[in-house]
Each structure stands twice: as structure tokens, then as C-alpha cells.
């Protein structure tokens, strides 16, 4: 048996196209609801945009509470920071640490968030204004508004968290690596509690044009809600999403002593590199295999003990096959007994925040003993022949669940969560 401290999850926060809090997000996912829609409202200005990508999963009419960020401050920080603060406030409230200054010393509480790209909306709009001025000048808050670590930095300032504080940027595995780092900090005795997760908000014309030029985005001529179809034969690319998910990690024994409500445990994590290509996954899933095996070894469990995988499942032709191959090679015959789903079919791809949001789904799965579906899976790809929980949620006895996240540059993250039973 390992003598590493057990890691408890004691608070959840989240916001995405499916909802403004974890319960709303989860319930809409169980109902197989898509949050993908046209971009007409988001892109309502008069700047020309000729790319044939007109859909995304985005958050409508969001206004952060003035309790969290004053009106004066709101204009100073990019949207990904607003989302992170919103989710963090929920996680702190849920953990009952928001107003408790006695449970841990401030220097023993950290914040580590994954942010893949940072403040693209503020960068794009700021540069446009800069070019249109006669005199070269810009807002003094421009740089603080866009840098990726400002989300965790501002959280530390707002909530007097003086412990480890930084952001991790590793493309679509960013928040998975942030969650792992928070766990390691507590296991090493460096921190007593760490807020972990991720945030992303990069829905700009320039960003979409960039992903479109890579042929990474779906261009299918279907209704927006049907565009993201992981593991389906007709899939042709991902749909961009935005949002944030944050949760509180604590040493389990410390959490029990303070009477915390323990939602689940984080028991294993693994990371690896494909060392193969800047954007394409290894076709046999070699890097993913290494990350999954490392997470299983860290958790000290066998592959057969995993009951559900929240897959990376981006709805790209190569990626979904590579992930399927990796699952088959790690789990062998058990791969066909597993339940798997890609919630990106409903939320779109949150890039650096993807692993955080999908970890939220894993935690909720353990609490409710239910699995959110992969929607739009009507014609399975013959090379993707596992159980991807098509189109309808299902009940299942769950003890251990796995979350996979893979990013450009060949970076991989796998996390294992366990049901808490006292």
C-alpha cells in the first residue's frame, strides 16, 4: 500500500456553454443537450469574416458578479479571467472555505490553473484599436489582462491565497497537468489545499481562422448541435468551446478533521509526450498509452478496476482512432467492457480548460453513478468499435474513472478519480 497522502476533492465550480454552475452543466449533459450554436451574436461587429466556420459552444450573456469583480475591474481583465474567478468562487463556497480563515494558513493554500492560450479576445481587440490610432498607445491594463497566469494570480489576490500560485500552458492538456501538479504539491507536504482547474475563452475571428487553416475545425453542413460527433464516421474536426472548471483539492485527513464534504478522491495521474508531431497524435496512441499506464501505476490499481473513461474524443478523424487504439492496448479485453464517452460532443472543445471540465464530469459521475453520453454518434467508425455511450446517459456502478487529455506538441495527461465512501 502507498503511504502517500490521499487527496480529497471538496468543492466544485464551473461555467460552460451547458450552464453557469456544476449542477446545471451536469444535468444538461445527462439530458444529452448540445451547447453548440451559431456565432452570430458573438461576432456582431462589422469586421469582415469570410471563413466558413460559424459555430461554437459559448456562454450567453455572462456578467460576473460585482461581489467577485467590481465594475471598474471588469474592464481590466480578459474573459478567461472572469470565467476562472466565477468558477473559483463556486468551488470555494462549495468547499466551505470561502469564509473560513482558520482551516488553513493562507500560505498553505495554493492555486494552479491550466490556461492554454490566454487573453486572445483582449489581444485581438486591443491590437485593432492600436492600429487605428494616430498616436501609438495602449491601455496600461492590456498586458495584465492577457497573460495566462493572471487568472490564478488574481484569485490569490482576491481570496488571500498565498501559497503556490502559477499557471500551466500545455495546449489541450493544460488543466490536466495543473490538476496533477496540485495533487503533487499536497502529497509532498508543500501545500495543505490547492485550487486546481483551468479556464479558456478564445472565441475570436483570428483564432477561428487559425484553427480553420489547420483544417482542425468541423466544417460539416449540419445544424450546429450536430457538428461535434466524436467516434462517428462523419466526424471532420472539433468545435471550439469556452468556459472554466475549478475544484478544491485537500489532504483527505485534513479535510475530514475540518468536517468537509468530500465529493471524490483524486488517486492517480500520469503524463507523457508522443515525441511524434506538432499537431497529429501518434497513430497507435503510444504517448497516450504511457500516460494512462503511468496514472494506473500512480493509483496502484489494475486496468480492470477502471469502469468509465471520459475520453479526449475531439471529433477529429485521426485523434479518435488514436485514442481508441491506446485504450485497446492498455485495457485489452476489458476495453470492450468499459463505458466511454466524449462530453465534447455537447460542450465543444475547451482547449486548455478541457481536462478541468471533463474532470468535473468524472466527479459528478462518481457521485451520481451515471455516465453522460456521447451525442451525435449515429454511424460509428468501424475503427472506433468500443462502447462510447451513444446518445443517451446510462446508470452504472462506478468506483474508478479515468479522464484523458491530449494536446498539440504531443503532450498527454491522464487522471484517475475514485468514488469516496468514507
Secondary structure, DSSP 8 states (H G I E B T S, - for coil): ---S--EEEEEEEEEETTBSSHHHHHHHHHTT---EEESTTTT-SSS---SS--EEE--TT----TTTS-HHHHTTS-HHHHHHHHHHHHHHHHHT-SS-SSSS-GGGEEEEEE-SS--HHHHHHHHHHHHT-SS----TTHHHHH-TTHHHHHHHHHHT--S-EEEE--GGGHHHHHHHHHHHHHHTTS-SEEEEEEEE----HHHHHHHHHTT-B---SS-GGGS--TTBTT---B-BB-EEEEEEEEEHHHHHHTT----EEEEEEEEEE--S-SSS--TT-HHHHHHHHHHHHHHT--GGGEEEEE----S-HHHHHHHHHHHHHHHGGGGGTSEEE-THHHH-B-GGGHHHHHHHHHHHHHHHTEE--BTT--SB-TT--S---BSS-EE---SEEEEEEEETTTEEEEEEEEE---
